Amino acid sequence: MKFLHYCNGQLLADEVAIADLAKQYGTPLYVYSAAHMTKQFLAYQQILQDKKHLICYAVKANSNLSVLNLLAKLGAGFDIVSQGELERVLKAGAEPRKIVFSGVAKSIEEIKRALEVGIKCFNVESEAELYRINEIAQQLGKIATISLRINPDVDAKTHPYISTGLRENKFGISYQLALDVYRKAASLNHIKIVGIDCHIGSQLTELSPFLDAADRILILVDKLKAENIHLEHIDLGGGLGVCYDNETPISASTLVSELLAKLTNYADLEIIFEPGRSIVANAGLLITKVEYTKHQDGNYFAIVDAGMNDLIRPALYKAWMRVLPVREPKSSDKKECYNIVGPICESSDVLAYQRELSVEQSDLLVICSAGAYGFSMASNYNSHPRPAEVLLEGGKQHKLIRKRETFDDLWRGELVL
């Protein structure tokens, strides 16, 4: 996270003191760098500039309207998985023809709405979904453009909770059944086949799973062409990993250039990618305040005001995220190994284990690499309002992009009998 650095004993984001952000907006607080997101998105765009392409940002990673608007202005398309995400990207200024709709459980209402606004295509994840889309398109007098999401049975070598390309995963249509389902799709009067799609998982740090999946998908492309089923695009998904600790993930340019080499003989196909984490993860941080320190039975705890309700990744995935003190450590500081724990009444409410820190009550800490699957997975568990979100616009410029929830927001829509 290159926009974070110490100056005169204080941690800064760009040219803004973290302590000043906490004082102005309160804690817990999510902060994002617009410059970092822009740089990460353009890394995909630039390597693809000579190829017909579309970069569909995976909205689930971070769905704040200002983040979506920033990316829409850069020319992004969007990969969505619900009507809520559809309405969000439209509100943020997305072009409907740049939206692809993934997800295994698309409802009748979601399909209708997507057809009405005219999205680019549905990434169909089952034969039953294909028939539902055809039926709704017939009712509306429309032709639905579809791509089949194929499960290539490739091991993404990532956490099992975020692996999506194995045959035991719920996502996509089995590789062995794909050709038959394409034949059935071609026979439907209100379906137009435009593409093929695969997405094998998230936080991938090796190149080989991407290449293996591409090889299997291109075999299908050739078989479809032999049966006179011609595609307009190939969607190779997202999932490129980022550095949280000491990982050495491949760069977007390396990934794309390697995949483009495999597509040399498929110049007529538009190429689509669906990155999420790689664009926003290291653009974001979570600021939290130490409410108490506690030492008992040989254990040191820094009890902070952010919890698993604000950032669930460590509890859900055992994710490791860097923790930095806002006050720059001195060589003379006495340090202890602290567990950074939150206010939630669950033993799993631990943001970080065994971090060597010198902390005191009321100190501020920063949880790094929190831009992806941070706020987007936040909840009101234990009736905690969700945090505010702030966007850094370069230099000393920053703006509030989501207000902190109030207690009234917690029970909005509820009724007392």
N, C-alpha and C positions, 0 to 999 in steps of 0.2 A: 504494500500500500504506500506508494511513493509520495502521496500527498500528505502523509503523516510524518512529522519530524519535530525534534525538540529545538527550542530556541529560548535562551535565557532562563532555563530551568523549567519551562512549560511546554507541554505537547501542543502542537499546532496542526490544524488541518488546512491545507493551503496556507493562507496568511492569517487564519482566524484561530484564536486560542480556544481550545476545547473547554476550558473553564468558563470562558465568556459565553459560549453556546449553552452550556449547562445553566448558567445564571439567567440567561435571557429566556430560554425555552423550558427549563426544568429537566428532571430526569425521572425515569429512563428516557433516552432520546435517541432516535435513529437519525443518522447524518449520511448523506450521499454526495459523491463528487460527480458533477455533470461532466467534467473534463475526462475523468477516467472512463465513464460509460461511453462517451463519444469516441475515445481512442479505441476501446475494445470493439465497438461496432464497426468502425471504419477499417479495422484490421481484416474483417471478413469482406467488406465491400471492395477494398483496394485490390486484393488478390483475385477477385472475380470480375474486375472491371471490363475485361475483354470477353466475358462469357455471359450469355443471358442467364440471369439469376434473380433470386429473391431471398432476402434474409428475413425470416419470420421469427421475431423475438418471442421466446416462450414466456407468456404473460405470467404463468404461475410462479416464476422466480421472484418477481417484484412487480406488483400491479398498481402502484401509485400513479395517478393520472398524469402528474408532471413528468415522471419517468417515461411513461408511454408517449406523451406528447413530444418529449425530447427526441425519442427514437423515431416517431412518425415523421418529424421534420427532417430527419437524416435519411428518410426513404425506406424505413423498415416496414416490412409486413409483420403479421402477428400470428402466432400459433396459440389457439385458444382451446379450452376444454370444458367450457360451460357457457350458458347464456349470459351469466353475470360478467364473465370475461369479455364476451362479445359486446355487451352494452358499454363496458369500460373502454374498450379500444375505440369504439365509435365516438364516445364522449370525448376521447383524447384526440380525435382528428384522424383516425385511421381510414384508409381507403378500403371499402368492403372487398374489392377485387384483390386485395393483398392479404386476406385473412384465410387461414386454413383451420378447420375445425376438427380437432382430435378428441380422444376420450372414448371410453368403452360403454358409456351408459347414456347416450344422447336421447333425451326425451322427445315426445311428439312436439311439445311447445318449442323446444330448442331448435329442432329441425325446421319447423315452420318459420321461425324468426330468421334463421340463417338464410333460408331460401328467399324470404321477402326482401332482405337487404342486399342479396346478391353476392355472397362470399365467393372466394376463388374456388374452393373445393372442400368437400368432406373427406377426412381421412377415415375411411370405414374400417371398423375393427372387428366385425363379425358378419356372417351371412345374414343373420336375422336383422341386423341394422341396415344392411343393403336393401332388403325388401321393405323395411319401414320407410326409408328415404324415398324409394320409388313410389310407394303408395301415397305419401304426402305430396310429393311433386306432382303426381297425377291429379290429386284433389285441387291443387293450386294452379294447375295448367302450366307447370314449369318443367324444365329439364334440369335435373340436379347433376352438377359436375362432381365426380368422385375420384378418389385415389384409394387404393386398398393399402392399409398398413399391414405390412408383412412381418411376421415374427421369424427371423432367420435362424433362430436357435444358435445364437452366438453368445459365448460367455464374455460379458463386458469387464470382468475382473474388478468389480466394484462392490460396494456394500449390498447385501442381498435385498435390502428394502428399496434400493433405487436401481436395481437391475430389472430391465423390462424386455430383454430380447431372448430369454430362454423359453423352451416349450412349456415349462411349468408356470410361467408368468401369465397374468390375465390379459395382457395387451396383445393386440394384433391378431391376424389370421395365420394359422400354421403354414409354414413354408410348404409342407407336403400337400396342403389343400388349396394353395393360392391359385394355381392355374385353373382348377375347376371353378373356383368362385369368380375369377375373371370371366370365364366363359358364360356363367350365369348372369353376371352383370351386363355383358354385351347383349344379352337377349332381352333386357328390360327396356321398355319403350320410353321411360322417363329418366333414364340414367345415361349420362355421357362419361365414359372413362377418359380421364385426362392424365393420370399419373400413377406412380407407385411410390410407396413410402415405407421407411423403417426407422425405428429409434430404439436403440438397444440398452440405454441406461444413462445414468448421470454420474458426474465426477470421474469420467474416464481419463486416465493418465497415460495410457499406452495407445500406440497407433494401430497395432495389429487387429484389435476387435473391429475398429472402423473399416479397415481394409477387407477383413474377412466378410463382414456384412455386405459391403459393396459388391464383392465378387459374387456372392449368392444372389443378390438382387439383380445384377446385370445378366446372370444366366436366365432369370425369369423374363427380363426385358426381351432377350433374344427369342425365347420360346413364344412370348406373346406376339412379337412381330411376325413370326412364322405362321401364326394363326390369324394374321391380319388384324390384330389388336394393336393399334399404334398409339404410343403415349406422347404426351406433350412435355411432361416434366418428371424428374426423379428427385424425390425428397429423401435426403440422407440423415435427417433428424439433427439432434444436438447432442448434448451430454459432455462436451469438452470440459475437462477438469481444470481446477485452479490450484494455486499454492496456498494452503492454509498454514502449513508448518514447514516441512522440508521436501515436499513433493516437487517433482520436476515434470510437470505436464507439458505436452507438446503445444506449440503455439498454433493459433488459428491459421496463420499463413502456411505452416508445415502441413497441417491436416488437410487444408483445402487444396494445396498444390499436389499432394500425394493422391487425393481422390480425383482431381482433375486429370491426372495422368492416366487413370483407369478409364476416364470418359472420353478419351481422344477420338474414339470411333463412334461417339454418340453426340456429335456436335449439334444435332437438331433438338436435343433435349434441354429444356430449361433446368437448372440445378437449384434446388431449394435446401437451405439449412435452417435449423430451428434452435439456435443457441439461446441460453438463458443465463445460467450460472456464470459462464465465462465473461459475460458482459457486465453483470451487476455485482457479483459476489465481493470482489475486492474494491468496489466503489463505495462500499457501505461500512459503517461502524455503529456500535451501540454504546452510548455513554451511560454509565451507571454510578451511583453514589454508594459508598460504604456506610451502612447504617450502624453497624457494630462490628467489632472484632471479638473473637472468643477463642480462648485457649483452654482445652480440657483434655485430660487423658492422653497427652502427647499429640493432640490434633489442633491445628490452627485453622480457624474459619474466618473468612471475610464475608460478612452477611450484607448483601447488596440489595438495592431496591428493584433491580431487574431480575426476573425469574424465568422459568420454563414457559410461562404464559406469554412472555415477550419474545423469547428465543428458545425454541424447542429442539433445535438440532443436536445439542450435546446430550440431552436426555433421550431423544428418539434414536439417534444414530451413533451415540458415543463420539460425536464429532469433536475434534480438537480445534480450538480457535485461540489465536494468540491474544494475550491480555497485556495491556500496557498501562502503567500508572501515568496519570496526567502530570503529576509532579515528577520531574526527571530524577531518577535515582542518583545518589552520591555514593562514592566508594566507601564512605564511612558509615553508611546506613546499615543497621542491623536487619538482616533478612531472615525470613522463615518460609517454610513451604506451606502455603495456604490452599485450602479448598475454597473456591469462590462459589458461594451458595446464595440462593434467592429466598423470597418470602413465602413461596408456595408450600402448602402442607403436603408435600410428597418427598420421600427420601431421594427420588431421582432428580430433584430440583438443584442440580449442580451445573454451573456454567463452565467450570474448569477445575480440574484436580491438580493438586501438588504443584503450585506455581510459586517460584521463589520471588517474594515481594517484601517490601517494607511499606506497610500500610497502617493508617490510623483511621479512627472514626471520622467520617465526613470527607475523606479523600475521594477522588474521582478515579474511576478505571475505565478503560476503553476495551471493548470486545471487538477485535478486528475481523475483517472479511465477513461482515454480517449483512451485506446487501442482498444476498439471495436466500430465499426461504427463511427470512427473519420475520419482518413484519407480516409478510404474506401468510405465514402460518401461526401468527399470534392469536391469542384468545383472551377471553375475560374470566378464565378460571380463577376461583376464589374471589370473584367480583372485583378484579382489578381493571381499571380503565386502560385501554391500549395507549401506547406512547404517541407523542408527536413525531413528525418526520420533517427534516430540514434538508434543503438542497444547497450545496456549495456551488456558486456560479463563477468561481475564479477570483483570485486575489482575496479581498476581504468581503466579497459579496456573498450573501446567503439569504434564503427566504424560506418561510414556513410553507410546507406543501401538504401538511395534514395537521389539523388541530389535535391536541391531546383530548381524548375522550373525557367527558364529565361523568359524574355519578348518574345524572339523569339519562345519559346515553345507555347506561347499563341495563335499565329496565324499560327502555323505549319499546313500545309495542306490547308490553305485558299488561295484564288486567288483574285487578284485585277484586275477587268475588265478594 
